[in-house]
């Protein structure tokens, strides 16, 4: 019975550490870019877009599709980097397990 209590304490401690790490992800910012930096997107560790910066040289009224592609590429770059940060930070607690809804 003593082992079960000790195991439950460890599980509870791990849950608390994971919740804290997940909260900390929300304070981290990750930058993605496209077109050599003419479009930059910043997301937080929860993958919420914080800002989009488009340099004037990226805007060509005759080629709106290119600008749209640059924005999408920058967003996807930022999200992929945010996933890497989350996997690194949360992987300490999950040992590489993919837990749905956790991150």
C-alpha positions as CSV (number, residue, x, y, z in Angstrom):
1,X,0.0,0.0,0.0
2,X,2.9,2.3,0.7
3,X,4.2,1.9,-2.8
4,X,0.8,2.8,-4.2
5,X,0.7,6.0,-2.2
6,X,4.2,6.9,-3.3
7,X,3.4,6.2,-6.9
8,X,0.3,8.4,-6.7
9,X,2.3,11.2,-5.2
10,X,4.8,10.9,-8.1
11,X,1.9,10.9,-10.7
12,X,0.4,14.0,-9.1
13,X,3.8,15.8,-9.1
14,X,4.3,14.9,-12.7
15,X,0.9,16.3,-13.6
16,X,1.7,19.5,-11.8
17,X,5.0,19.8,-13.7
18,X,3.2,19.2,-17.0
19,X,0.6,21.8,-16.3
20,X,3.2,24.3,-15.4
21,X,5.2,23.5,-18.6
22,X,2.1,23.8,-20.7
23,X,1.3,27.2,-19.2
24,X,4.9,28.3,-19.9
25,X,4.5,27.4,-23.5
26,X,1.9,30.1,-23.8
27,X,4.5,32.7,-22.8
28,X,7.1,31.6,-25.4
29,X,7.1,33.2,-28.8
30,X,8.3,31.5,-32.0
31,X,8.9,33.2,-35.3
32,X,8.4,31.8,-38.8
33,X,9.2,33.5,-42.0
34,X,9.0,33.2,-45.8
35,X,10.5,34.8,-48.8
36,X,13.8,35.5,-47.1
37,X,12.1,37.4,-44.3
38,X,9.7,39.6,-46.3
39,X,6.8,37.9,-44.4
40,X,7.3,37.1,-40.7
41,X,4.7,35.5,-38.4
42,X,5.1,35.2,-34.6
43,X,3.1,32.6,-32.7
44,X,3.1,31.6,-29.0
45,X,3.8,28.1,-27.8
46,X,0.1,27.3,-28.0
47,X,0.2,28.1,-31.7
48,X,-1.8,31.3,-31.5
49,X,-0.7,33.9,-34.0
50,X,0.6,37.0,-32.2
51,X,1.7,39.1,-35.2
52,X,2.1,39.2,-38.9
53,X,4.7,41.5,-40.5
54,X,4.7,42.1,-44.3
55,X,7.5,44.2,-45.8
56,X,6.5,46.5,-48.6
57,X,8.6,44.7,-51.1
58,X,6.4,41.6,-50.6
59,X,3.4,43.5,-51.9
60,X,2.8,43.3,-55.7
61,X,-0.8,44.2,-56.6
62,X,-0.4,42.1,-59.8
63,X,0.6,39.0,-57.8
64,X,-1.6,38.7,-54.7
65,X,-1.3,34.9,-54.9
66,X,2.4,35.1,-54.2
67,X,1.7,37.2,-51.1
68,X,-0.9,34.7,-49.9
69,X,1.6,31.9,-50.4
70,X,4.2,33.7,-48.4
71,X,1.8,34.4,-45.5
72,X,0.8,30.7,-45.5
73,X,4.4,29.5,-45.6
74,X,5.4,31.8,-42.8
75,X,2.4,30.7,-40.6
76,X,3.2,27.0,-41.2
77,X,6.9,27.6,-40.5
78,X,6.0,29.2,-37.2
79,X,3.6,26.5,-36.2
80,X,6.1,23.7,-37.1
81,X,8.7,25.5,-34.9
82,X,6.1,25.8,-32.1
83,X,5.4,22.1,-32.4
84,X,9.2,21.4,-32.0
85,X,9.4,23.6,-28.9
86,X,6.3,21.9,-27.4
87,X,7.6,18.5,-28.1
88,X,11.0,19.4,-26.6
89,X,9.5,21.0,-23.5
90,X,6.7,18.5,-22.9
91,X,8.8,15.5,-24.0
92,X,10.6,15.6,-20.6
93,X,7.4,14.5,-19.0
94,X,5.9,12.2,-21.7
95,X,9.0,10.4,-22.8
96,X,8.0,10.9,-26.4
97,X,4.4,9.6,-26.0
98,X,1.9,11.6,-28.1
99,X,-0.9,12.4,-25.7
100,X,-3.9,13.8,-27.6
101,X,-5.0,17.2,-26.5
102,X,-2.0,17.8,-24.3
103,X,0.0,19.8,-26.9
